Every structure is written in structure tokens, then in C-alpha cells.
Amino acid sequence: MICCTPVKKPMTSPDESSADSVSKATAVPDRPRFWSRHSTIINFWLDVLLLILFLIQAWMFAVLHAVFPRGAGSDWTIWGATPLDWSEALFTTFCVFSFAIVVHVMFHWSWICGVVATRLLGRKAGKDDGTQTLIGVGVIVVLVHLLVGGILLAKVALTAPT
């Protein structure tokens, strides 16, 4: 027969009181955080959302490019929407898609840093000490600056019809 009584552990130091050992024994163990418990399902639904947004964008772009005639004005409509309306909806969908891509990369950032460190730079895998987060923020800042710089460059290069 197997005994079910818990085995008492000896105190680790002679100064440790019995109240401390009782509070340690009854302490609730660290529960996994929300992300660690649900990461697979969150990643799955994020990937499904990204696929749906991509397909919507592809369809809207194809309608704008292949269905509307070139130079179509506001007198041409599909389901009551002009080419400008379709373009605005496409831009909105693109913004949501871009945000979801950023979230997707954030969720996979430690994996990305591990692959870069071990596979591309040939280093040994190490524990994250916060530098990965700083690198990630730096990468986002650089990419946003490049994007805004490209938009400003296009704005400067804009010429009015003569």
C-alpha cells in the first residue's frame, strides 16, 4: 500500500522559523501567464486574420486594376462604390493588415532574434537580458523613419499637371 502523507522537508537553516516554512509550503506556485498558456491559439487566429486580410486586399486590388477601366472617374461604380471609395477601403484594409503584421512579428521576436544570433551570426543561444526588446524597438523606429522618409520624398517630388 502506498502512503499518502506528505513528507516534511527539513529546514534549510537553523534560523528559519516554522511559520516561514509553512508559508512557503502553502504559497501558490507561479501560474503560467496568459500568453504562455494561450500562445498557440492566439498565433493561429492571428495567422487566420492575416490570411483573410491578405485575400481581401488582393481581391480589392484586382477589382481596382482589372475591373474598373483605366482613368475611371466617379461615374463608374461597383455596388455603389467609386474607384476612390475602393481605394480608400483598400488603404484601410492595408493599415489593419500592417498592424497585424507588426503584432505577429512582436509575438515571434524572441524566435527571430534566436535565429539571427545562432544561424546567421553563429553565436550560442543565450538568455534574453532585455537587449532583444531594445533591438526590436530600434528596428521599428528605423523602419518607421524609412517609411515616413519615403513618403516625404514622394511629397517633395510631386508635380502638378501643366
PyMOL commands that set and color helices and strands:
alter all, ss='L'
color gray80, all
select helices_A, chain A and resi 18-26+34-67+83-107+109-120+131-157
alter helices_A, ss='H'
color red, helices_A
deselect
rebuild
show_as cartoon
